[in-house]
Amino acid sequence: MANTRKQPPDKIGADCPHCGYSQLEPVTARSTFCRQCGQHYSIEKLLAKEVASLKPPSFLDKLGKFVAREKTRTITCFSCRQRHEVSTLAESSLCPTCGSYVDIRDFRIAGPFARSIQTQGLVHLSPTADVASPRILCGFARVEGRFRGRIVCTEEANVRMAGHYEGEVDAGKLIVHSKSDVDFTAPVHARLMLIEGKTRGVFVCDGRVTIARKGFLEGTIYARSINVEKGGIFSGNLNIGQEFPKELQRLDERTWFPGGGSGSQALPASDFGDFPPSARGGEHDGDEEALHQPQMDLQPRRPRRRG
């Protein structure tokens, strides 16, 4: 079968360390000038910092999996949205329905990071993380550090932070941890919501919003139902059973993206967790590093040799 996957893009994203402005630069570039503030900065150093930010799963994550003693888990294919079971020891899988590759690795980010990630594993943003990612697709997310961009979770997103959550989140279930005090600057989408801490924003829920006995929610809620436990507090506008405003409705192209690397919404080849090395067309160029390696071996992309 011929490989119909688009060729890797010739540009990568580069965020200015002085003003934060994001711009596209050729993969061969080593440094550039910011188009907003005019400052010069090194692209190689930015990529090296991102690689250093990726850490192996924490001891608590490993211990939790060991205690659970589960032999299988259910994952969702990003291409066809079908669910299937895999071993908890697996790091990747092929969807039995459409044949797409599904990455199941866990990622823990502990510093600056600006790449996209696509995995059915856990993406953990530790308290020291500073992430400006255009797109993180995952099975589970734990957000403790700064995030700007978009997170789409097929299962559960757990927010444990204090301050402004500057990105978008769309999850199967959203949990705001009891020690959190977070302001969501963009509308939050989820099928279920559990508020155990303090939070503010606009919440769009396909199912039930539960405010626990010590939870506090201030803002606007669009939901099918709400449960405020004794001791919980809600302050704001409540819209139950009404059709969501058009600008807040969940759209397929807003929340799901083809995992097979085809279509206008496909993840670029420079993102993590898109395709396994064996699925890329032809042999790798001698000067191009495969990007789908174990977490601790991820390296910045080397300049491509031009013929």
Backbone as a ProteinNet text record, in pm:
[ID]
protein_1_A
[PRIMARY]
MANTRKQPPDKIGADCPHCGYSQLEPVTARSTFCRQCGQHYSIEKLLAKEVASLKPPSFLDKLGKFVAREKTRTITCFSCRQRHEVSTLAESSLCPTCGSYVDIRDFRIAGPFARSIQTQGLVHLSPTADVASPRILCGFARVEGRFRGRIVCTEEANVRMAGHYEGEVDAGKLIVHSKSDVDFTAPVHARLMLIEGKTRGVFVCDGRVTIARKGFLEGTIYARSINVEKGGIFSGNLNIGQEFPKELQRLDERTWFPGGGSGSQALPASDFGDFPPSARGGEHDGDEEALHQPQMDLQPRRPRRRG
[TERTIARY]
85	0	88.7	57.7	139.4	121.1	226.9	221.1	165.6	45.4	-20.3	1	82.4	103.1	183.2	143.3	212.5	355.8	441.2	580.8	594.8	698.2	718.7	732.7	677.5	689.2	832.4	863	999.2	1016.1	914.5	923.5	881.6	935.9	901	865.8	792	756	869.7	887.8	991.7	931.8	934.5	881.1	993.6	977.9	1079.6	1091.7	1211.5	1227.8	1217.7	1217.8	1212.7	1068.6	985.6	848.3	742.6	783.9	690	622.8	656.6	592.8	634	535	560.4	563.3	664	676.9	735.3	710.3	761.8	896.8	989.1	1122.7	1160.9	1249.4	1294.5	1362.7	1349.9	1410.2	1562.4	1619.4	1765.2	1817.7	1726.8	1771	1827.4	1936.9	1997.2	1961.7	1934.6	1894.6	1808.8	1743.6	1655.5	1635.1	1569	1528.4	1377.3	1330.7	1187.8	1120.6	1010.4	940.9	859.4	846.8	768.6	856.7	955.7	1040.8	1178.6	1214.6	1341.6	1462.6	1444.9	1556.8	1606.1	1735.8	1796	1798.5	1766.7	1773.2	1806.7	1854.3	1899.5	1785.6	1754.9	1653.2	1707.2	1834.5	1895.2	1885.5	1908.8	1901.4	1757.8	1659.7	1519.9	1482.1	1524.8	1495.1	1562.6	1687.3	1758.7	1687.1	1631.6	1558.1	1431.6	1364.7	1243.3	1273.7	1383.4	1422.8	1452.1	1519.7	1552.1	1427.1	1319.4	1195.9	1120.3	1143.9	1074.5	1140.8	1064.5	1115.3	1039.3	1098.5	1024.7	911.3	811	701.8	755.1	688.8	733.5	715.3	777.9	767.8	622.9	550	409.8	324.3	352.6	278.4	303.6	430.1	464	403.8	407.8	352	201.1	134.4	-9.5	-48.5	26.7	-2.5	23.7	130.2	161.9	52.9	4	-99.7	-230	-261.4	-386.5	-389.8	-274.3	-261.5	-358.5	-388	-474.5	-393.1	-449.3	-381.2	-413.1	-530.3	-568.9	-630	-629.9	-694.1	-759.7	-856.8	-928.3	-876.6	-844.6	-796.4	-886.8	-877	-959.2	-870.4	-905.3	-831.2	-866.3	-764.4	-790.2	-844.7	-822.6	-868	-1015.4	-1056.6	-1194.2	-1277.5	-1214.2	-1281.2	-1331.7	-1294.4	-1335.4	-1246	-1304.1	-1230.7	-1193.2	-1074.3	-1032.1	-938.4	-922.4	-841.8	-698.6	-605.2	-463.7	-404.9	-288.4	-218.7	-168.1	-166.5	-115.3	35.2	103.1	247.1	282.7	182.3	208.5	241.5	328.3	362.2	302.6	245.2	180.9	84.9	-1.3	-99.3	-143.4	-204.3	-267.5	-418.5	-492.8	-638.1	-692.8	-766.6	-821	-929.2	-983	-1089.8	-1035.2	-944.4	-894.4	-746.4	-674.9	-533.2	-438.5	-488.4	-400.8	-311.4	-193.3	-99.7	-145.3	-142.2	-182.4	-67.4	-11.7	93.7	28.5	89.5	32.3	133.6	243.1	345.4	297.4	355.8	331.8	438	399.2	492.3	483.2	598.2	602	689	633.5	703.4	736.2	862.9	907.6	976.7	955.2	1020.8	953.9	1024.7	965.5	944.4	829.8	797	696.1	714.5	626.6	589.5	599.2	563.8	426.6	369.6	244.6	273.5	178.5	189.5	58.8	70.2	-48.2	-23.6	-91.9	-74.8	-202.1	-226.7	-337.9	-291.1	-167.4	-115.2	-143.5	-64.9	-79.1	18	-30	55.5	50	164.9	173.7	253.9	191.4	259.8	291.3	416.9	456.7	453.1	463.6	455	557.5	671.5	775.3	757.1	653.8	633	586.7	629.8	584.6	559.1	435.9	402.3	320.6	365.3	291.6	270.9	187.9	168.5	40.5	46.2	-76.4	-177.3	-129.9	-222.9	-163	-230.6	-195	-317.3	-304.9	-410.4	-365.2	-447.7	-402.7	-521.7	-490.1	-593.2	-622	-514	-526.2	-431	-468.5	-383	-384.9	-268.5	-257.7	-185.5	-256.4	-202.3	-172.1	-43.2	0.3	80.5	129.3	211.7	141.4	213.6	156.6	133.2	16.5	-15.7	-87	-40.8	-106.2	-120.1	-240.5	-263.8	-394.2	-395.4	-517.5	-485.6	-562.2	-552.9	-686.4	-680	-797.3	-773.2	-855.5	-842.4	-962.1	-936.6	-1048.2	-1103	-1022.8	-1066.8	-1074.2	-973.2	-982.3	-872	-910.5	-815.4	-825.6	-713.8	-709.4	-627.4	-692.9	-625.7	-592.6	-461.6	-414.6	-321.4	-376.1	-292.1	-364.3	-288.6	-343.5	-301.5	-398.6	-368.3	-454.5	-406.5	-481.1	-444.9	-547.9	-530	-555	-447.9	-455.5	-492.2	-506.8	-536	-678	-705.4	-834.9	-823.9	-932.6	-935.6	-1068.5	-1060.1	-1178.5	-1155.1	-1236.9	-1208.8	-1334.6	-1311.7	-1422.6	-1474	-1382.1	-1417.9	-1314.3	-1361	-1273.1	-1284.1	-1169.6	-1165.5	-1078.7	-1136	-1058.5	-1025.9	-899.3	-852.7	-887.6	-899.4	-943.8	-851.1	-723.1	-629.5	-610.6	-692.7	-679.1	-757.1	-708.6	-777.5	-746.3	-827.2	-790.7	-896.6	-850.6	-936.5	-914.6	-1018.7	-1011.4	-1042.3	-947.5	-965.7	-1042.8	-1053.8	-1129.5	-1240.1	-1348.1	-1455.3	-1403.4	-1454	-1413.7	-1519.8	-1477.8	-1570.5	-1541.2	-1646.2	-1629.8	-1763.8	-1757.4	-1881.2	-1928.9	-1834.2	-1865.2	-1768	-1812.5	-1724.4	-1741	-1627.3	-1626.1	-1541	-1603	-1533.5	-1511.7	-1387.3	-1353.9	-1283.3	-1225.2	-1156	-1230	-1154.9	-1213.3	-1181.9	-1283.2	-1262.1	-1360.7	-1320.4	-1402.5	-1389.4	-1498.5	-1494.2	-1627.8	-1623.3	-1741.2	-1727.3	-1828.6	-1820	-1933.6	-1897	-1993.5	-1985	-2091.5	-2088.9	-2202.1	-2167.6	-2269.7	-2351.7	-2299.5	-2368.9	-2389.4	-2338.4	-2362.1	-2239.2	-2264	-2161.6	-2185.4	-2081.3	-2090.5	-1996.7	-2051.9	-1970.4	-1964.4	-1844.6	-1827.4	-1850.4	-1849.6	-1889.3	-1796.5	-1672.8	-1584.7	-1550.8	-1623.6	-1598.3	-1662.8	-1604.9	-1657.2	-1645.3	-1756.3	-1755.9	-1826.5	-1757.6	-1813.2	-1804.5	-1915.6	-1914.5	-2044.3	-2033.6	-2150.1	-2141.5	-2250.4	-2256.8	-2365.6	-2329	-2424.5	-2412.7	-2517.4	-2508	-2644.3	-2642.3	-2767.1	-2824.8	-2734.5	-2780.4	-2667.4	-2701.5	-2601.4	-2633.5	-2529.6	-2544.1	-2450.7	-2507.4	-2427	-2439.1	-2332.3	-2335.8	-2340.8	-2385.4	-2393.9	-2256.3	-2246	-2118.4	-2056.7	-2102.1	-2053.3	-2118.3	-2049.7	-2099.6	-2095.5	-2205.8	-2210	-2259.3	-2191.9	-2230.3	-2216.9	-2327.7	-2319.8	-2446.6	-2433.2	-2546.2	-2554.7	-2673.1	-2692.9	-2792.2	-2751.7	-2836.3	-2846.3	-2959.6	-2977.6	-3071.4	-3026	-3110.2	-3130.6	-3070.7	-3085.4	-2978.6	-3008.2	-2909.6	-2795.2	-2673.8	-2556.7	-2551.9	-2504.2	-2484.4	-2392.5	-2416	-2342.2	-2191.5	-2150.1	-2005.2	-1943.3	-2027.2	-1975.8	-1998.9	-2064	-2090.9	-1962.5	-1954	-1836.2	-1846.1	-1745.5	-1739.4	-1633.9	-1658.5	-1563.8	-1425.4	-1420.2	-1289.4	-1222	-1298.8	-1240.3	-1175.8	-1230.1	-1186.2	-1114.2	-1136	-1074.4	-990.8	-882.2	-791.9	-747.7	-735.3	-696.7	-562.8	-556.9	-430.4	-344.5	-400.8	-325.7	-241.6	-241.6	-153.5	-207	-337.2	-393.3	-499.1	-527	-629.4	-569.6	-649.9	-598.8	-568.3	-627.8	-606.7	-500.5	-429.6	-332.9	-216.5	-161.9	-45.2	76.1	160.6	282.5	374.3	462.3	550.6	652.1	672.6	768.7	710.5	580.2	518.4	542.5	532.3	555.6	428.6	445.9	334.7	245.8	294.6	212	218.4	333.9	351.8	475.8	476.9	598	703.5	832.4	937.7	917.9	867.1	853.8	744.6	656.5	543.8	574.5	690.6	724.2	770.4	739.9	771.7	920.5	972.6	1111.9	1204.1	1333.8	1435.2	1459.7	1503.6	1537.2	1663.6	1665.6	1790.1	1895.7	2018.3	2126.3	2138.5	2094.8	2110.4	1980.6	1877.7	1751.2	1724.2	1707.5	1687.1	1542.2	1516.6	1379.1	1324.6	1202.8	1147.6	1067.8	1043.4	961.2	1049.5	1119.2	1208.7	1158.6	1209.3	1170.5	1196.4	1123.9	1125.4	1264.1	1346.8	1476.4	1573.6	1536	1626.3	1584.3	1476.6	1432.8	1539.2	1571.3	1675.2	1619.1	1680.5	1636.6	1655.6	1570.5	1579.4	1702.1	1779.9	1901	1867.6	1948.7	1922.5	1918.2	1826.2	1814.4	1913.5	1981.1	2080.4	2007.8	2036.3	1974.5	2056.7	1984.8	2055.7	2096.7
-119.6	0	124.7	214.9	335.5	421.5	488.3	575.5	710.6	744.3	869.6	980.4	955.2	1054.2	1172.3	1290.3	1410.3	1410.8	1475.9	1486.3	1577.7	1553.5	1637.6	1784.2	1875.1	2017.6	2063.5	2172.4	2226	2334.5	2355.5	2460.1	2406.3	2466.2	2431.6	2559.9	2545.9	2660.9	2702.6	2832.4	2885.6	2999.8	2986.5	3090.3	3179.3	3308.7	3404.2	3400.6	3377.4	3374	3512.4	3618.2	3754.5	3804.2	3783.2	3834.4	3725.7	3602.9	3491.8	3477.2	3564	3558.2	3429.6	3360.9	3235.4	3258	3202.7	3216.3	3089.1	3066.7	2949.3	2980.8	2884.6	2899.8	2771.5	2778.5	2658.4	2560.4	2431	2330.2	2340.3	2402.8	2415.6	2535.6	2622.3	2744.2	2712.3	2778.2	2763.2	2879	2995	3111.1	3201.1	3299.1	3388.2	3517.9	3613	3737.3	3735	3776.3	3779.7	3886.5	3850.3	3944.7	4046.3	4025.9	4120	4216.9	4162.9	4251.9	4276.9	4199	4220.8	4157.9	4089.7	4028.8	3903.4	3879.2	3760.2	3648	3524.3	3411.2	3283.1	3183.6	3057.1	2954.8	2901	2796.2	2665.4	2637.8	2513.7	2505.4	2617.3	2616.9	2594.1	2650	2628.8	2481.6	2416	2274.6	2190.5	2228.4	2153.1	2163.2	2281.1	2298.3	2212.6	2203.4	2122.5	1975.1	1929	1789.5	1764.3	1859.2	1844	1849.4	1909.6	1920	1788.1	1698.2	1569.9	1476.1	1427.4	1338.3	1206.7	1100.6	973.7	986.7	897.7	902.9	901.9	972.9	982.8	850.4	840.2	718.5	692.9	800.3	783.9	729.4	775.1	722.6	573.4	533.9	392.9	311.1	366.9	295.8	279	382.7	373.6	263.5	248.4	141.9	4.7	-2.7	-130.9	-171.7	-74.1	-102.9	-142.3	-75.4	-104.9	-248.5	-299.9	-437.4	-469.4	-370.6	-395.1	-457.2	-556.7	-624.6	-561.1	-498.7	-432.6	-296.5	-211.5	-81.2	-50.3	39.4	75.9	208.7	213.3	336.1	371.8	495.9	546.1	584.5	537.4	573.4	716.4	800	938	949.1	846.5	852.6	818.3	700.7	655.2	662	696.5	714.8	584.1	472	344.3	308.9	242.2	204.5	57.1	25.4	-114.6	-132.5	-256.8	-287.6	-322	-280.2	-312.2	-348.8	-408.4	-441.6	-313.6	-312.3	-195.2	-179.4	-284.2	-278	-227.4	-216.5	-175.2	-26.7	10.5	149.9	200.2	110.2	149	39.5	73.3	-23.2	15.5	-79.8	-53.7	-70.6	27.6	22	-95	-187.9	-301.8	-261	-141.8	-97	-30.9	67.4	141.3	120.1	53.5	24.3	136.9	247.9	360.1	325.4	382.7	367.8	453.3	396.2	468.4	462.3	576.9	585.9	579.8	504.7	491.7	532.8	596.3	634.9	747.8	754.1	864.7	971.8	1097.6	1209.4	1295.1	1327.7	1421.1	1538.8	1659.3	1780.1	1863.4	1898.6	1967.9	2099.6	2157.5	2282.8	2343.3	2430.3	2491.8	2387.6	2396.3	2298.7	2362.1	2343.2	2408.3	2317.2	2185.3	2091.7	2030.9	1969.7	1896.3	1753.9	1695.2	1556	1485.5	1362.9	1281.8	1142.6	1109.2	979.9	945.3	816.6	773	747.5	783.8	772.1	897.4	915.3	1029.8	1140.1	1262.1	1379.9	1458.8	1464.2	1526.9	1656	1769	1897	1926.4	1907.3	1925.3	2073.6	2107.4	2247.9	2339.3	2285	2367.5	2377.2	2314.1	2315.4	2452.7	2490	2612.8	2574.7	2533.3	2472.6	2569.4	2587.7	2666.8	2578.6	2477.8	2377.5	2404.2	2404.5	2428.1	2316.7	2194.2	2082.6	1966.5	1927.2	1805.6	1715	1600.6	1500.7	1385.1	1343.8	1241.3	1164.8	1054.4	981	1045.9	1080.2	1141.4	1260.9	1360.4	1477	1515.9	1557.7	1612.7	1746.2	1854.2	1988.1	2053.1	2075.5	2141.6	2267.3	2280.9	2395.2	2485.2	2583	2680.9	2616.9	2646.1	2590.4	2693.4	2706.2	2789.5	2704.4	2692.2	2608.8	2533	2407.7	2327.3	2185	2134.6	1995.2	1927.3	1814.6	1731.9	1596.1	1559.8	1432.1	1343.9	1223.2	1132	1077.2	1078.6	1024	1134.5	1150.7	1237.8	1341.8	1465.5	1574.6	1621.7	1617.9	1655.5	1783.4	1890.7	2020.6	2042.8	2058.6	2083.4	2203.4	2321.6	2440.5	2559.5	2667.2	2794	2902.1	2981.2	3087.1	3076.2	3134.5	3138.2	3017.3	2948.5	2844.3	2911.8	2935.1	3021.2	2946.8	2815.4	2739	2686.9	2602.3	2537	2393.7	2342	2202.7	2141.2	2021.7	1946.4	1803.3	1753.5	1623.6	1540.1	1408.2	1321.4	1353.9	1370.2	1410.3	1510.1	1622.7	1724.9	1722.3	1714.8	1720.2	1838.5	1928.6	2038	1995.4	1973.6	1916.8	2007.4	1944.8	2016.1	2130.8	2123.8	2229.7	2333.2	2325.8	2416.9	2545.7	2652.1	2780.9	2838.6	2801.9	2826	2906.9	2999.6	3078	3028.8	2977.5	2934.3	3053.6	3091.3	3208.4	3175.4	3046.8	3003.5	2908.4	2895.4	2802.4	2659.8	2590	2453.5	2357.1	2252.9	2152.3	2018.3	1947.2	1813.2	1741.1	1608.4	1530.3	1525.3	1522	1524.4	1619.1	1683.6	1773.6	1749.7	1747	1735.5	1848.9	1938.6	2054.9	2031.5	2006.6	1985.3	2106	2191.6	2311.1	2437	2545.5	2672.7	2696.9	2739.8	2765	2868.8	2935.3	3038.9	3026.6	3058.9	3053.8	3019.5	2977.3	2932.2	2782.7	2706.2	2560.3	2503.7	2424.3	2362.4	2211.6	2152.4	2011.5	1935.4	1825.5	1743.5	1663.3	1645.6	1566.3	1644	1588.6	1646.8	1721.3	1835.6	1909.4	1882.5	1833.7	1807.5	1900.4	1975.2	2061.4	1994	1948.6	1873.6	1963.4	1902.2	1974.8	2091.1	2091.1	2204.4	2276.2	2242.9	2303.8	2441	2521.9	2656.1	2682.8	2715.9	2746.5	2878.9	2969	3099.8	3120.4	3158	3181.3	3138.8	3086.8	3045.8	2897.5	2826.4	2682.7	2653.2	2575.8	2516.3	2365.7	2301.5	2158.9	2092.5	1958.6	1882.5	1872.2	1870.7	1866.1	1914.9	1946.6	1993.4	1935.8	1902.4	1850.1	1927.8	2005.6	2082.6	2013.2	1951.5	1881.6	1981.2	1933.3	2018.8	2075.4	2207.2	2274.1	2328.2	2280.1	2332.1	2466	2547.5	2682.2	2703.3	2754	2797.3	2940.1	3023.5	3162.9	3200.9	3239.9	3278.6	3247.1	3224	3196.5	3046.8	2989.9	2846.8	2822.6	2742.8	2709.9	2557.6	2502	2357	2311.2	2211.8	2151.9	2235.9	2351.8	2437.5	2404.4	2435.8	2413.2	2511.4	2460.1	2544.7	2652	2772.4	2875.2	2823.5	2869	2818.9	2832.1	2944.7	2966.4	2875.5	2808	2718.9	2571.5	2541.3	2402.7	2329.9	2203.9	2123.2	2078.2	2111	2072.5	1964.5	1871.6	1762.2	1814.9	1912.3	1961.9	2042.7	2076.8	2150.5	2055.8	1934.9	1848.7	1723.3	1676.4	1551.5	1576.5	1503.3	1520.3	1383.7	1364.4	1233.8	1189.8	1068.8	1017.1	958.6	934.9	872.9	968.3	1095.5	1190.2	1239.9	1223.6	1272.4	1376.6	1461.8	1563.7	1694.3	1800.2	1933.4	1952	1869.4	1885.9	1791.4	1719.8	1619.9	1684.6	1613.7	1663.2	1662.3	1766.4	1765.8	1652	1612	1499.3	1531.8	1661.5	1697.3	1686.4	1657.5	1642.3	1502.9	1487.9	1359.7	1276.2	1146.2	1054.8	1049.3	1091.5	1090.8	955.1	915.7	790.2	719	587	515.3	530.9	515.9	533.8	444	321.8	227.7	266.9	360.1	395.7	510.5	570.7	684.6	634.1	708.8	663.8	660.6	548.3	539.1	531	532.8	529.8	669.9	680.6	811.4	864.2	995.9	1057.8	1041.3	1034.4	1011.9	1119.6	1242.6	1354.8	1390.7	1305.1	1335.4	1234.7	1284	1198.5	1156	1026.9	981	1043.5	1095.2	1169.7	1084	956.9	871.5	773.2	823.1	744.4	746.6	658	665.7	804.5	841.9	978.9	1034.9	957	1010.1	1019.8	966.3	968.2	1067.7	1143.9	1240.5	1347	1376.5	1472.2	1581.7	1702.5	1806.5	1759.8	1805.2	1766	1827.2	1745	1795.1	1854.5	1945.8	2004.3	1897.2	1910.6	1815.4	1849.3	1750.7	1771.9	1797.3	1906.6	1942.8	1888.1	1825.9	1768.4	1875.2
0	0	0	-87.9	-96.7	26.7	64.5	180.9	138.5	187.3	149.1	249.7	350.4	456.2	404.8	445.5	403	451.8	372.2	410.6	531.7	613.1	731.9	694.1	773.9	744.5	758.2	686.9	689.2	793.5	878.8	980.1	1116	1220	1357.5	1432.3	1541	1622.2	1713.5	1730.2	1819	1900.1	2032.9	2121.9	2171.3	2154.6	2199.1	2351.5	2406.5	2551.5	2616.1	2535.3	2589.1	2604.7	2500.2	2505.2	2492.4	2459.9	2449.7	2314.3	2217.8	2085.7	2013.4	1953	1883.8	1733.5	1665.7	1521.8	1462.5	1334.5	1265	1203.1	1216.7	1161.2	1087.8	986.6	916.3	1012	983.2	1071.2	1072.1	969.2	962.5	1040.5	1087.9	1156.2	1294.9	1329.7	1461.5	1554	1498.1	1577.7	1490.8	1553.2	1478.5	1555.6	1490	1554.3	1572.1	1688.8	1717.6	1631.2	1564.8	1477.6	1556.7	1687.6	1768.6	1845.2	1919.3	1999.8	1938.5	1835.6	1767.8	1833.7	1946.8	2017.2	1945.5	1954.1	1894.2	1997.6	1953.9	2046.3	1971	2045.8	1989.4	1987.7	1870	1858.2	1913.7	1892.5	1942.9	2094.4	2162.9	2308.6	2355.3	2282.8	2319	2308.2	2198.4	2180.3	2287.1	2323	2426.3	2560.9	2592.1	2717.7	2718.6	2602.4	2595.2	2617.8	2559.3	2579.5	2727.1	2790.9	2933	3019.5	2968.6	3045.5	3053.6	2956.5	2956.5	3055.8	3149.7	3253.7	3249.5	3304.9	3314.1	3414.9	3410.8	3508.5	3651.3	3740	3877.9	3951.9	4067.2	4148.4	4189.7	4220.9	4263	4148.7	4024.9	3910.2	3892.9	3903.4	3889.7	4003	4124.4	4239.2	4224.1	4172	4153.7	4057.4	3950	3854.5	3915.8	3999.1	4061.7	4160.9	4238.9	4338.8	4270.7	4160.1	4090.2	4039	3998.3	3949.8	3835.2	3756	3642.2	3528.8	3462.2	3353.5	3218.3	3207.7	3083.8	3113.9	3014.2	3023.8	2890.1	2890.2	2769	2716.8	2587.6	2525.3	2407.9	2362.9	2253.4	2136.1	2018.7	1897.4	1858	1832.8	1795.2	1653.1	1569.7	1430.8	1415.9	1467.9	1448.6	1576.6	1691.2	1819.6	1881.2	1823	1879.4	1998.6	2098.3	2218.1	2211.5	2260.9	2267.7	2385.9	2429	2546.1	2506.8	2592.5	2573.7	2709.2	2707	2831.1	2897.3	3029.2	3101	3083.3	3037	3015.1	2876.1	2788.2	2650.4	2642.9	2547.3	2522.6	2391.9	2311.6	2187.1	2145.3	2050.5	2003.1	1862.8	1792.3	1663.5	1681.2	1637.5	1651	1568.6	1629.4	1555	1455.2	1467.5	1377.9	1251.7	1268.9	1152.1	1125.3	1218	1197.3	1232.9	1289	1324	1442.9	1440.9	1552.6	1670.3	1791	1911.7	2012.1	2044.5	2145.6	2283.9	2376.8	2511.3	2617.5	2577.3	2674.1	2764.7	2884.3	2977	2954.9	2969.2	2957	3082.7	3140.1	3252.8	3212.3	3221.5	3178.8	3301.7	3315.3	3436.8	3407.1	3289.3	3253.2	3131.5	3057.2	2937.3	2828.4	2758.6	2655.7	2560.9	2428.3	2331.3	2215.8	2234.4	2127.8	2153.4	2050.6	2065.8	2110.2	2180.9	2225.2	2191.4	2144.3	2118.3	2175	2283	2347.8	2424.3	2441.4	2525.1	2668.6	2698.8	2833.5	2915	3021	3111.1	3071.5	3062.5	3044.8	3175.1	3242.6	3374.4	3362.6	3388.5	3393.2	3539.1	3577.6	3716.5	3753.2	3883.1	3924.7	3858.7	3814.2	3750.5	3599.8	3543.2	3398	3350.8	3231.1	3165.2	3020.1	2991.6	2862.9	2778.2	2653.5	2555.2	2433.1	2447.6	2342.9	2265.7	2132.1	2055.1	2070.6	2108.5	2114.7	2192.8	2298.6	2371.4	2371.2	2306.3	2304.1	2390.8	2485.9	2578.7	2635.2	2702.2	2773.4	2907.6	2981	3113.3	3120.7	3199.4	3219.9	3366.5	3415.2	3550.2	3537.2	3563.5	3541.3	3675.2	3700.4	3822.7	3793.7	3669.5	3632.5	3532.5	3479.9	3387.6	3250.9	3193.8	3062.9	2976.8	2852.2	2751.5	2625.9	2576.2	2459.4	2473.5	2428.1	2430.8	2474.5	2570.9	2613.8	2584.2	2515.1	2491	2554.8	2652.9	2724.9	2693	2648.6	2624.1	2755.6	2861.6	2989.8	3095.3	3176.8	3294.2	3296.4	3323.4	3343	3486.6	3558.7	3699.7	3712.9	3755.6	3769.2	3915.1	3943.1	4079.7	4078	4078.7	4069.8	4131.2	4150.9	4198.3	4100.1	4055.6	3960.9	3836.8	3726.5	3601.5	3514.7	3467.4	3366.5	3232.4	3157.3	3038.9	2911.9	2917.8	2797.9	2794.9	2694.5	2680.2	2730.4	2784.5	2827.9	2785.1	2730.5	2689.1	2735.5	2825.7	2888.2	2901.7	2913.7	2946.9	3085.2	3179.4	3315.2	3365.2	3414.9	3471	3622.1	3689.9	3836.2	3877.3	3954.6	4014.1	4156	4183.5	4310	4428.5	4544	4664.5	4704.6	4671.2	4708.6	4597.9	4495	4381	4403.2	4342.2	4337.6	4200.1	4100.3	3961.6	3888.7	3805	3716.6	3573.4	3511.3	3371.8	3282.5	3197.9	3112.3	2984.6	2949.6	2832.2	2877	2800.8	2838.5	2855	2956.2	2986.8	2935.6	2862.6	2812	2877.4	2916.7	2973.5	2971.6	2976.3	2986.4	3130.8	3225.7	3367.9	3436	3544.3	3619.1	3768.2	3836.9	3982.3	4037.9	4114.2	4169.2	4318.2	4356.8	4497.5	4557.2	4473.1	4520.5	4477.2	4458.7	4417.5	4270.6	4196	4054	4002.8	3893.3	3831.5	3680.4	3609.5	3465	3404.4	3276.8	3203.4	3181.4	3224	3222.2	3137.4	3037.2	2947.2	2968.1	3020.1	3060.3	2992.3	2924.5	2858.7	2959.4	3080.1	3181	3308.7	3420.3	3551.9	3604.2	3664.7	3739	3887	3956.8	4100.4	4175.1	4268.8	4354.8	4491.1	4528.5	4653.3	4774.6	4893.8	5015.2	5048.8	5001.3	5023.7	4893.1	4788.6	4659.1	4645.6	4555.8	4530.3	4380.9	4317	4174.5	4151.8	4083.8	4050.6	3900.1	3838.9	3695.4	3631	3508.4	3430.5	3399.7	3423.9	3398.6	3295.8	3192.6	3100	3119	3168.1	3200.3	3189.4	3188.1	3187.5	3328.9	3429.1	3568.3	3657.2	3783	3878.8	4015.9	4090.4	4225.7	4316.6	4406.2	4502.1	4637	4682	4809.7	4925.5	5041.9	5159.9	5192.9	5199.1	5222.8	5095.7	4977.8	4850.5	4818.1	4736.8	4705.2	4554.2	4500.6	4360.7	4355.2	4277.7	4261.9	4114.7	4052.9	3912.6	3837.5	3707.1	3619	3591.8	3606.5	3589.5	3476.3	3377.9	3263.7	3255.2	3297.7	3303.3	3191.9	3117.4	3014.4	2891.1	2884.1	2767.3	2663.2	2540	2434.3	2451.1	2435.5	2454.7	2345.8	2380.4	2277.5	2166.9	2046.6	1930.8	1948.7	2007.6	2023.8	2129.1	2210.7	2314.5	2283.2	2172.4	2139.4	2102.2	2143.9	2111.6	1967	1888.3	1748	1729.4	1637.7	1615.6	1580	1490.7	1448.7	1560.4	1663.8	1776.5	1876.4	1888.5	1996.8	1953.3	1828.9	1784.8	1661.1	1651.2	1538.9	1489.4	1359.1	1306.8	1362.4	1414.6	1467	1358.8	1239.7	1131.5	1052.1	1089.2	1021.9	889.7	861.3	736.9	767.3	670.5	690.6	737.6	728.5	759.5	905.7	995.6	1138.4	1192.3	1102.7	1148.5	1221.4	1317.9	1388.6	1297.1	1301.1	1221.5	1262.8	1171	1199.2	1307	1335.2	1438.7	1578.3	1589.7	1720.6	1775.1	1906.6	1969.9	1966.7	1946.5	1956.3	1834.5	1715.6	1595.9	1526	1479.6	1408.8	1462.3	1463.9	1503.5	1396.2	1429.4	1329.9	1209	1226.3	1116.3	1019.3	1060.2	974.7	881	894.8	811	676.2	571.7	436.9	411.2	355.8	317.4	435.9	409.9	514.4	564.6	688.8	744.6	680.1	662	617.4	724.2	681.2	774.9	878.9	845.3	937.4	1006.6	995	1060	1169.9	1291.7	1407.3	1417.3	1439.9	1461.2	1588.8	1581.7	1694.9	1789.8	1755.2	1839.5	1914.7	2013	2093.6	2237.2	2324.1	2465.4	2520.5	2625.5	2674.3	2701.6	2766.9	2806.7	2690.2	2571.2	2457.3	2350.2	2376.4	2277.6	2258.4	2133.2	2101.8	2011.5	2012.8	1919.3	1776.2	1688.7	1549.3	1484.8	1415.7	1350.7	1213.3	1164.5	1033.5	925.3	831.6	722	612.4	560.5	454.9	324.2	261.5	135.6	18.8	-75.9	-191.7	-292.6
[MASK]
+++++++++++++++++++++++++++++++++++++++++++++++++++++++++++++++++++++++++++++++++++++++++++++++++++++++++++++++++++++++++++++++++++++++++++++++++++++++++++++++++++++++++++++++++++++++++++++++++++++++++++++++++++++++++++++++++++++++++++++++++++++++++++++++++++++++++++++++++++++++++++++++++++++++++++++++++++

